[in-house]
């Protein structure tokens, strides 16, 4: 059994993979103020409720974009599963090269996403990850990460608007029927969601032009299905793409051990 752990800015996701499927996926809030006892007790409870033994896990792969949490989660994983933890970094997967100025600056989740799409598709691809940040990671058909575009995610944009304006409320992310909002909620939904629709389409168009017109797109992240009008832009929407990249990395490294 393989355990993939993705520590993100909003949530930490634990996925258990066996029998060619993600049998369990658990989410916890990423709280940097909590110590390892908090996370270990919750993870142990998940295993207990699922009737699982820690000894059933033979591979653990960790991706983290929250440096303050990385050692905390590492301590939890080593306490429960032993010291052989695979921590994803830019040099972790030999078949993937990173053609950017400072490879160690790229997020481990983006590396996992890239490994997943380069394994599934043998063509130029851009991964659009709708998370706390909205990221566009371009991967060439010869297995290189060419670069990344980053901007605030949908929920981040809504929260920033709510936090920095006196009269604008925090609103649900529901795609409006019109760009001309008739009330404050509709106005914010139109601005954020329809604005991001145009933003995503524009960036994808620009990336495809720079790639010579040949570049598919794959979406992932918890908010990847919010803007329904974008679905035709993607060959696939997979919320477990990052976990699957971690799985592929773990299986490859085990096979070469």
C-alpha positions as CSV (number, residue, x, y, z in Angstrom):
1,X,0.0,0.0,0.0
2,X,1.3,3.5,-0.9
3,X,0.6,6.6,1.1
4,X,0.8,9.9,-0.8
5,X,0.8,13.1,1.3
6,X,0.3,16.5,-0.3
7,X,0.8,19.5,2.1
8,X,-0.8,22.5,0.5
9,X,-1.4,26.0,1.7
10,X,-5.0,25.4,2.6
11,X,-5.3,21.6,3.1
12,X,-3.0,18.6,3.6
13,X,-4.3,15.6,1.7
14,X,-3.5,12.0,2.6
15,X,-4.2,9.4,-0.1
16,X,-3.9,5.6,0.3
17,X,-3.4,3.7,-2.9
18,X,-3.7,0.0,-3.5
19,X,-5.4,-2.4,-6.0
20,X,-5.0,0.3,-8.7
21,X,-7.2,2.8,-7.0
22,X,-7.2,5.5,-4.3
23,X,-9.1,3.6,-1.6
24,X,-9.0,6.4,0.9
25,X,-8.4,10.2,0.7
26,X,-8.4,12.3,3.8
27,X,-8.1,16.0,4.1
28,X,-6.9,18.1,7.1
29,X,-6.5,21.9,7.3
30,X,-2.9,23.0,7.0
31,X,-2.4,24.7,10.3
32,X,1.2,25.8,10.9
33,X,0.5,26.5,14.6
34,X,-0.3,22.9,15.3
35,X,2.4,20.4,16.3
36,X,2.9,16.8,15.1
37,X,0.6,15.4,17.9
38,X,-2.4,17.1,16.2
39,X,-1.7,15.6,12.8
40,X,-0.6,12.2,14.1
41,X,-3.7,11.7,16.3
42,X,-6.0,12.6,13.4
43,X,-4.2,10.3,10.9
44,X,-4.1,7.4,13.4
45,X,-7.9,7.9,13.9
46,X,-8.5,7.7,10.1
47,X,-6.5,4.4,10.0
48,X,-8.4,3.1,12.9
49,X,-11.8,4.0,11.5
50,X,-10.8,2.3,8.1
51,X,-9.6,-0.8,9.9
52,X,-6.1,-0.4,8.5
53,X,-2.7,-1.3,9.9
54,X,0.3,1.1,9.7
55,X,2.4,-1.9,8.6
56,X,0.3,-2.3,5.5
57,X,1.9,0.9,4.1
58,X,5.2,0.1,2.3
59,X,5.8,3.4,0.5
60,X,5.3,6.9,1.7
61,X,5.7,9.9,-0.6
62,X,5.6,13.5,0.7
63,X,5.1,16.7,-1.2
64,X,5.0,20.0,0.6
65,X,4.7,23.7,-0.4
66,X,4.6,24.9,3.3
67,X,8.1,24.9,4.6
68,X,7.0,25.4,8.2
69,X,4.9,22.2,8.0
70,X,7.4,20.0,6.2
71,X,9.4,18.9,9.3
72,X,6.2,18.5,11.3
73,X,4.6,16.1,8.8
74,X,7.9,14.3,8.3
75,X,8.0,13.5,12.0
76,X,4.4,12.2,11.9
77,X,5.2,10.0,9.0
78,X,8.4,8.6,10.4
79,X,6.8,7.9,13.7
80,X,4.0,5.9,12.1
81,X,5.7,4.3,9.1
82,X,9.5,4.4,9.6
83,X,12.3,6.6,8.3
84,X,12.1,5.7,4.6
85,X,10.1,8.7,3.5
86,X,10.4,9.9,-0.1
87,X,10.3,13.7,-0.1
88,X,9.7,15.3,-3.5
89,X,12.1,17.9,-4.8
90,X,13.4,19.0,-8.2
91,X,15.9,16.1,-8.6
92,X,13.5,13.3,-7.5
93,X,12.4,12.0,-10.9
94,X,15.2,11.4,-13.4
95,X,13.0,11.3,-16.4
96,X,11.7,14.8,-15.8
97,X,14.0,17.8,-16.3
98,X,13.3,21.3,-15.1
99,X,14.2,24.0,-17.6
100,X,13.8,27.0,-15.4
101,X,16.3,29.4,-13.8
102,X,16.1,28.2,-10.2
103,X,14.7,24.6,-10.1
104,X,14.6,24.5,-6.3
105,X,12.0,27.3,-6.4
106,X,9.3,25.2,-8.1
107,X,6.6,23.7,-5.9
108,X,6.8,20.0,-5.2
109,X,3.1,19.7,-6.1
110,X,3.8,21.1,-9.6
111,X,6.6,18.5,-10.0
112,X,4.1,15.8,-9.1
113,X,1.5,17.2,-11.5
114,X,4.1,17.3,-14.3
115,X,5.1,13.7,-13.6
116,X,1.5,12.6,-13.8
117,X,0.7,14.3,-17.2
118,X,4.0,13.4,-18.8
119,X,3.3,9.7,-17.9
120,X,-0.3,9.9,-19.3
121,X,0.3,12.0,-22.4
122,X,3.3,12.1,-24.7
123,X,2.6,15.6,-26.0
124,X,3.0,19.2,-24.9
125,X,0.7,19.9,-22.0
126,X,-0.1,22.6,-19.5
127,X,-1.4,21.7,-16.1
128,X,-3.9,24.2,-14.6
129,X,-4.1,23.7,-10.9
130,X,-7.1,25.5,-9.3
131,X,-5.9,25.7,-5.7
132,X,-5.0,28.5,-3.2
133,X,-2.9,29.7,-6.1
134,X,-3.9,29.3,-9.7
135,X,-0.9,27.8,-11.5
136,X,-0.2,27.0,-15.1
137,X,2.7,24.5,-15.5
138,X,3.9,23.9,-19.0
139,X,5.5,20.5,-19.7
140,X,7.0,19.7,-23.1
141,X,6.5,16.4,-24.9
142,X,10.2,15.7,-24.4
143,X,9.6,15.7,-20.6
144,X,10.7,19.1,-19.5
145,X,9.0,21.6,-17.2
146,X,9.4,24.7,-19.3
147,X,8.0,27.2,-16.9
148,X,5.0,28.3,-14.7
149,X,2.5,31.1,-14.4
150,X,1.1,31.9,-11.0
151,X,-1.7,34.1,-9.7
152,X,-4.1,34.1,-6.8
153,X,-6.7,31.3,-6.8
154,X,-10.4,31.9,-7.0
155,X,-11.1,31.6,-3.3
156,X,-8.0,33.6,-2.5
157,X,-9.3,36.4,-4.7
158,X,-12.7,36.3,-3.0
159,X,-11.2,36.4,0.5
160,X,-8.9,39.3,-0.5
161,X,-11.9,41.3,-1.8
162,X,-13.8,40.6,1.4
163,X,-10.9,41.4,3.7
164,X,-9.9,44.6,2.1
165,X,-13.3,46.3,1.3
166,X,-15.7,47.7,3.9
167,X,-19.0,46.9,2.1
168,X,-18.3,43.8,0.0
169,X,-19.4,40.4,1.5
170,X,-17.7,37.0,1.1
171,X,-19.9,35.2,-1.5
172,X,-20.3,31.6,-2.7
173,X,-18.4,30.6,-5.8
174,X,-21.4,30.0,-8.1
175,X,-21.1,30.8,-11.8
176,X,-23.6,33.6,-12.6
177,X,-25.8,33.7,-15.7
178,X,-24.8,37.2,-16.7
179,X,-21.8,39.5,-16.5
180,X,-24.1,42.3,-15.4
181,X,-24.8,41.7,-11.7
182,X,-28.0,43.0,-10.3
183,X,-26.9,42.8,-6.7
184,X,-23.7,42.7,-4.7
185,X,-23.4,38.9,-4.7
186,X,-24.0,38.6,-8.4
187,X,-21.6,41.5,-9.1
188,X,-18.8,39.8,-7.3
189,X,-19.5,36.4,-8.8
190,X,-19.6,38.0,-12.3
191,X,-16.3,39.8,-11.7
192,X,-14.4,36.9,-10.1
193,X,-15.8,33.9,-11.9
194,X,-16.4,35.3,-15.4
195,X,-13.2,37.3,-15.0
196,X,-11.2,34.2,-14.2
197,X,-12.9,32.4,-17.1
198,X,-11.5,34.9,-19.5
199,X,-8.1,34.9,-17.7
200,X,-7.7,31.2,-18.0
201,X,-8.7,31.1,-21.7
202,X,-6.4,34.0,-22.4
203,X,-3.4,32.4,-20.7
204,X,-4.0,29.0,-22.3
205,X,-4.2,30.7,-25.7
206,X,-0.9,32.6,-25.1
207,X,0.8,29.4,-23.9
208,X,-0.4,27.4,-26.8
209,X,0.8,30.1,-29.2
210,X,4.3,30.0,-27.6
211,X,4.3,26.2,-27.9
212,X,3.6,26.4,-31.6
213,X,-0.1,25.7,-31.3
214,X,0.3,22.1,-30.1
215,X,-0.4,21.9,-26.4
216,X,-3.2,20.1,-24.5
217,X,-4.4,21.2,-21.1
218,X,-5.3,19.2,-18.0
219,X,-7.1,20.7,-14.9
220,X,-6.8,19.7,-11.3
221,X,-7.4,21.2,-7.8
222,X,-10.4,21.5,-5.6
223,X,-12.0,24.3,-7.6
224,X,-11.2,22.9,-11.1
225,X,-14.9,22.3,-11.9
226,X,-16.3,25.5,-10.6
227,X,-16.2,27.4,-13.9
228,X,-18.2,24.9,-16.0
229,X,-17.7,27.0,-19.2
230,X,-14.0,26.1,-19.1
231,X,-14.4,22.4,-19.3
232,X,-14.0,22.2,-23.1
233,X,-10.5,23.7,-22.6
234,X,-9.3,20.6,-20.9
235,X,-8.7,17.0,-22.1
236,X,-9.2,15.9,-18.5
237,X,-10.2,17.3,-15.1
238,X,-8.6,15.2,-12.4
239,X,-8.7,16.3,-8.8
240,X,-6.3,13.5,-7.8
241,X,-3.6,14.5,-10.3
242,X,-1.1,15.5,-7.7
243,X,-1.6,12.4,-5.7
244,X,-1.2,10.3,-8.8
245,X,2.1,12.0,-9.6
246,X,3.3,11.2,-6.1
247,X,2.3,7.6,-6.6
248,X,4.2,7.4,-9.9
249,X,7.3,8.9,-8.3
250,X,7.1,6.4,-5.4
251,X,6.6,3.4,-7.6
252,X,9.4,4.4,-9.9
253,X,11.9,4.9,-7.1
254,X,10.9,1.6,-5.4
255,X,11.4,-0.2,-8.7
256,X,14.9,1.3,-9.0
257,X,15.9,0.6,-5.4
